[in-house]
Amino acid sequence: MAYYQPLVQNHPARPRSAHILAGGPLWFTHCLKHSRTAAPEITDADDIPGTTLQSLTAPRGTILGLSMDRPKIMGVLNTTPDSFSDGGMHNTFDAAVHRGQEMHQQGADVIDIGGESTRPGADFVDRIEERNRIEPVVKALSKIAPISIDTRKADVARAALDGGAGMFNDVTALSYDPRSLSLVGTSQPDVCLMHASGDPKTMQDNPRYDNVLLDVYDYLAARVQACVDAGLSKSKITIDPGIGFGKTLEHNMLLIRGLSLFHGLGCPILLGVSRKRFIGTLGQAQDPADRLGGSLAVGLEGLAQGAQILRVHDVFETAQALRLWQAMTDAKTTMGT
């Protein structure tokens, strides 16, 4: 089996022969052809099989009512006492709602609310405690912004959806709770499927892959199909390669460098790298709060490969960087016109 990674360009001088990436502002004329039996090779985009090329180029549908033709920002709101980056800062109702309102004002298109930490080594939180943490916050903030619920439990997701959330964002790609696929088939929310290897408690204990880029791709393709088989429209699905979830630093870098491959799944791509440990390692920043520069650098690389959603802690700074990136890529000059 061959896998095709578009070599994405963002220069405004776009050749007439270029293919548009996912209906957005970026384009490609060549791709990197991957397989499990040979080294990657550069080929002409016109050599990509028709169905794969269609998946790479077709405009994405709306997610949470938002057009995916330009990048969007998802702000992280942890209502937990033990989040890796801001544990305890927003685990009261007033503090969480205030932070959600602040992120919306700063430019967050979506607020992603979580009541269980999924950092490496995190402890399990029972569904009742998790629901108590997120329900009132979801109900309050859903009045001002689109809400995503970050959970792996169907009961918690159902409560959040009933309270006004529009997306079920599951780090296990709906594989943890056997009721999750039935829930999305019945309720028809937008869904984000993330790849993670193992449980948060143990996922960083020597993770291994045959080929991390292709293994993650195949896993997400299977989970997309599982949702479709359960009755959920593919147009409602976003995918996330799960940077930092059961991956070494090398795995993370390979996934980020190969991110554009995932457009072949035909779904919007969410990239969550904000303040991750590998940024601290490479950027020499032990404290997660000191990883803004590295988070922006990797986020902009994701945008350059066509990621439609950035999941971030630092909303104001990311929104500023996004505005500047768009100003440099949205010029109207086109070669040959």
Secondary structure, 3 states (H helix, E strand, C coil): CCEEEECCECCCCCCCCCEECCCCCCEECEEEEECCCCCCEEEEHHHCCHHHHHHHHCCCCCECCECCCCCEEEEEEECCCCCCCCCCCCCCHHHHHHHHHHHHHHCCCEEEEECCCCCCCCCCCCHHHHHHHHHHHHHHHCCCCCEEEECCCHHHHHHHHHCCCCEEEECCCCCCCCCHHHHHHHHCCEEEEECCCCCCCCCCCCCCCCCHHHHHHHHHHHHHHHHHHCCCCHHHEEEECCCCCCCCHHHHHHHHHCHHHHHHHCCCEEECCCCCHHHHHHHCCCCHHHCHHHHHHHHHHHHHCCCCEEEECCHHHHHHHHHHHHHHHCCCCCCCC
